[in-house]
Amino acid sequence: MTNYLPAVISSLRQPDSFDRQIDRLFDEALRTFGASDLTWTPACNAWEDHDGFYVQVGLPGWEPKDVSLEVDKQVLLVKGERKSESDPAPAQSYHLREIAGDRFLRMFKLPSFVDQDKALASHKNGLLTITFPKREEAKRRRIVIEG
């Protein structure tokens, strides 16, 4: 029996031509929104449970006033822009510079079962969490069997 697992893991680690094409399409979409010079992408989580769908964005050092949220045609746009630090002093040269940039944009396709009008957002300890409750008809429910 052949072990396919190493080949699968290898293909997950290295982007193939399809992945690069998707990245290019995404970059073009960002340029459409005027975000062509973005240099940073915040880490994100998205999940659902019985009650809702959630998006969490890691924004350490960001203030809520510097972030905007929009929903348009089942797409959530999370956009941030803040004033940049002043340029480093002439005597200052970075050896490593990985702290979040000055602008970002993330887009998420929302499932059809969420109620976009009842969305809530909170920002705590560097995590922005957006909550979309599920519509009542989309929630799982138990059916009682009579007899």
N, C-alpha and C positions, 0 to 999 in steps of 0.2 A: 504494500500500500504506500502511495506517495504522500509525503507530508507537504500540504500546500500552505500551511500557516506562515512559514518564513517569507514566502513570495507575497502573501497578502500583507503582512506587516511591512515589508519593504515598499510595496506600492503605496501604503498609507503615509509613509515618511517622505517620499520624494514626489513632488508635483509632476504630473505628466503633462502632455501637450493640452489635454482637455482642461486641466486645472489652470494652466496658464491662459487659455482662451477665456475661461470664466473670469479670471482676475482682470484681464484686459477689458472685458465687457463691464465689469464692476467699476473699474477706473474711469471708463467713458461715462458711465452713469453719474459718477461723482462730479466729473467735469461739467455735466449738464446742470448740476445744482450749484456750480460755482465753487467747487471744493477741490480744484486741481492741485493745489500746493499743500495738501495735507501731508503731514509727516508722521503722524501718530494715530494709532488706532487703539482705543481702550479695550481691555478684556471684558467679555460679556458672558452672561449665562441666560438661557431661556428655558422655561419649564412650565408644565401645567399640573394641576391637581384637580380634585373634584370640583372646587369652587371657581378656579380661574386660571388665567395664563399670565405668566410673569416674565419680565425682562429685567435683568440686573446688569448695571454698567459700573465697572470699577473706575472711579474718578478721584483718586487721592490728590489732595491739594486743590481741588476745584470747588468753587462756590456755586450754590444753586442758581444765583443770578447770572452766571456765565453759561448756563446750559438752557437750551430750548427743546421742547417736545412738540411734535406735530403728528397728526394722523391724517392721511390722505389716501383714500381708496384702499383700505386695509394694509397700508404700509406705515409703520411707525418710523419717524425720523428723529434721531437723537443727535442734536447738533450743539457743539460747544465752541466758544471763542472767548479768549481772554487776552488782556494786554500782555505783551511779551516782556520778559525780563529785559533790562537794558543789555546792550551788547557787552561782552566781557571786556574788562579793562585791558589795555595793550599788554600789560605784564602778565595777564591771566591767560593760560592756555589749558583747555580741557584735556584730560587723559581718558575720560569716560563721560558721556553725557546721554543718559537714558531717562531722565525725568520727563514726564509728560510734556508734550508740545503745547502750542498755543491755539490750535484749531483741530477739530475732528468732526466726523459725520459717520454715524452708523445707521443702517436701515434694516428693518425687520419686517418680514411679511407676517401679518397677523392672521390667525385662523378665523374662519368665518363664524365660529360659534361664540366669539367674544362680544360683549357689549361695549363698544368703543366710547359711547357717551358717558359711561360710568367709570372711566379710568381714573386711577389715583396714582400719585407719584410721591415718593419720600426720599430724602437724602440723609444718610446717617453713616458716620465713620468712613467716609470716602466711597460709599456704595449708593448709587441711585437705583431705586427699585420702582418699576412701573407695573401696576397691577391692573389687569383687565378681567373683570368678573365674567364668568360664563353666563350666557343666556339661560333662563330657567329650562327651556325646552331642550337644551343641549346637555344638561346635567344628567348623570346616570341616576336612575331611580329603580327601586325594587317594586315588582308587581306581585301582589298577593294572589295566591291560587285559592279559589274557593272550593269547598267540597267536603 
